[in-house]
């Protein structure tokens, strides 16, 4: 599992030159350049050319994914062919139902999976072993399940946790779904807090106004960083004294706690590197 940050993953329409240019200036960890839902059918061929040209500009350290159209559409195969060797880090395949969907994408780069169908959720473990990362498509998933879209997301919690378990078992990132009400900052903050509590690496976004809240929510807090440093110091001191565990703030500190602490600091360092 990489410590590379994926706190904020912003969807950008592949057909909108102004949005493509602006994306290079936004403090996001990753960008999904979208050729699927964000592009009208009569614009899809032109969007392909627009996006290939746009990817020649410098997007800095931002991780670049291109969401192609499904291989069962008239555009999917041409999308894959156009971006298999383009200046992006990975392809993102919509509505993945099983590992064979990933295998069908012939590209010399990672293929990430949109998890947004009931069949895909049931096959999450196998998909995760074949994919470079998982992205929750909660809008499509809610539609397919016919479930309510309540603030606590309990109606789809089984699906969220199943994808997260699959991603962790495979050692790949798992990115939470979008929050649709982009002007509702409190609602976004709540859903980010929930996603982080579940263990998600970050969240997909539909508007630049959501970036700051999401970056803050998925970054280590000052308290977490302080605890991590003190846990490592206490454990090192215990080992030097010939002890296998340490005690800090009345709690046992073992190897597993130190591993978590080191990952917290590594994530902080990676975030600082990105932001610099």
N, C-alpha and C positions, 0 to 999 in steps of 0.2 A: 504493500500500500504506500503510495507516494504522499509526501507531506506538502506537495504543491497545492497552493490555495485554490479552491473553487467556490469561494464565498458567494460571489455574485456572477451569474451567468446570464447575460442579456441577449434576448432575441432581437435581431436586426433584419428587416426585410431585405432580401437580396436584390430587389429591384429598385430600391430608393437610394440614389447616389448621395444625396445630402445626408441621409442617415448612416450610410456606409462611411462617409468621411468623418462624421461626428463621433462614430464609435471609436475611432483611433485616439480620441482625446478624453474618453470617459475612464474613471478609475475603477474599472471592472476587472475581475480576474480572468474572465473568459467571455467569448462572444459566440453565439449561435447565429450564423448567417443563414437565414431561412429562405429556402426555395419552395417550401411546401405551403403551409397554411397562410403565410403572409403574402403570397404572390397569387394574383388572379390567373386563371387558366390561360387567357390570351396574352399574358405577359411572361409566362414561364421560360420560353425560349430566349427572349431578350434578356431576362434576368440572369440567365446563365452567363451570358457574355459580359454583362455589367459587373457581376460579382467576380468573375475571373480577373478582370482588369483591376477591380478595386483591391483585390488581395495582393497586388504588387506593391501597394503602399505599406508603410511601416506601421504595424499595430503593436509595436513594442513587445513586452513580455506576455501580453494577453494570449491565452490559449484559444485557438481558432478552430471552431467546428462548423462544418457546412451540413445543414439538414437538407438532404436530398428528398425528392419525391419517392414514394414507395415504388418498389420494383414491379408492382402490379399495375402501375399507371403508364401512360404513354410517354412520360417524361423521365421516369426513374433511371432507366438504363443509360440514357444520354447524360443525365446529371452525374452519375457515377463515373462515366467515361471522361467527362469534362473536368472532374475534380480529383480523380485518382492520383494525379501527379501535380496538383495545384499547390499554391503556397498556403496550405492550411495544415493543422495538426491532426485532424481526424474528420471522418464523416459520421453523421448522425442519421440513423435509419428510423423512419417512423413506423409505428404500429408493428413492432416485432413480436411475432407469436412463438418463435422457437429458434434454436441455434442454427437451423438450416437457413433461416433468413439472413443471418450474419454471414454465413459461409458463402452465400450467393453473391455478396458484394465483393467484386474483384478489384481491390485497391491495395497499394503498397503502403498503407497507413492504418492506424487503428480505426475500428468501426464501433461507434457507440450505439446503444439501443434506446429508443423511446419505449417506455413501459406504460402502455395506455390501453391495453386490451385485457379482457378476462383470461384468454388463453395465454397471453404473455406473462401475466402474473403467476399463473399456475406453473409455467415453465421457467420461472425467474432464475433458478439455480443454474440450469443448463445454459440459459442465455448469458448469464454473467460470466461463465467460464469461457465463453466465446467472444465476449465484447471487451472493449476498452474502458467502458463506463456505462452507467445507467442514468437515464433522465426520466423522471416521473412526468407523465402527461396526464395530470389530474383532471383537466376538463373533459378530455375524451374518455377517460376512465370512468368518471362519474356518469357520463352519458350512457356508456355501455352497461354499467352496473345498474343504472336506474336508481342510484342512491341519492339521498339528500346531500346538499352541500352546506352543512352546518359549520359554524365557526370552529368547533372543536375537531372537525374532520373525522369523528369517530366512525361514521358509516364506511369510510375507506381505510381505516387504520390497519386492517389485516393486510391490505395490498401494500401500503407504505412500508410496514415492517417486514413483509415478505421480501420486497425488493432490497431493503437495507441488509437483511440477513444474507441474501444471495451475493450482494456486492462485497460484503465483508469476508464471506467465505472465499470469494475469488480474488480479493485484494485489489478491487477497483473502486473508483469514486462512485458515489450515489448522490444525485442532485435532485432536490425536492422540486415539486411542481410550482406553477405560477400562482400569484395572488392577484386576482382580477381587478379589484377595486384600487387602482393605483393612486388615488387621492386619499385613501384611508390609511394614514401612517400608523395609527394605533393597531388597526387590524393586521397590517403587514408585520409590525413588530411582534404581535402575539403569535402569528403563524411561523415567523422566523425562530422565535424562542422555542416553540413546539418542535420544529424541525431539527433544531440543534439538540434539543433534549433527546430526541429519538436517535440521533447520531448521524444525521445527514451532513454531507460535506459543505453544502451551500444550497442556494435557491436560484431557480430560473426566474427571470424578470421580464416584464413587458414594457417597462418605461424607465428612462434614466432617473426619474425622481425617486425610484425605489432603491437606488444603489447604496447610498450612504447608510440607510437603516440596515440593509442586509449585510454590508461589509462589517458594520459594528457588531451585529448579532452573532456572526459566525467567526469572529476573531477571538483569541484568548483575552480574557479580561485582565486588568491589572492584578486582581486578587488571585486569579489562576496562575499567572506568571510568577507572582511572589511565592505562592505555595509550591509550585514546581521547583523553583530554585532552592527553597528551604528543604524540600524533600530530598533532593539530590545531595545537598550538603550533609544532611543528617545521615543519610544512608552511607555516603562515603566515609563519614566519621565512624559509623558503626562498624563498617567493614575493616577499617584501619585498626579498630580495637578488637578485632577477631570475632565480631558478632554478625549474625546472619540477617538480623532485622534491626530497624531503628524505631524509636518512638518520637513522634512529633505532634505537639498540641494534643497529647493524650491519645493519639491513634498510632497503630502499627504502620510502619512503612516497609514494604517488601519490594522484591524485584519488580513485580508487576506495576506497583505504584511509580517506581522510578522510570520504567519504560514509558508509562503514560506521561510522566513529567518531562522526559526528554522529547517526546513527540510534541508536547505543548510548546516547548521552547523552539523546536525545529520549525513548527508552523509559524510562530511569531517571527523568526528570522526570515522565513520564506516570504511572509507578508511584507516585512520591511524591505526586503530586496526588490519585490515587485513595485512597491510604492516609491522606491528611490529612482 
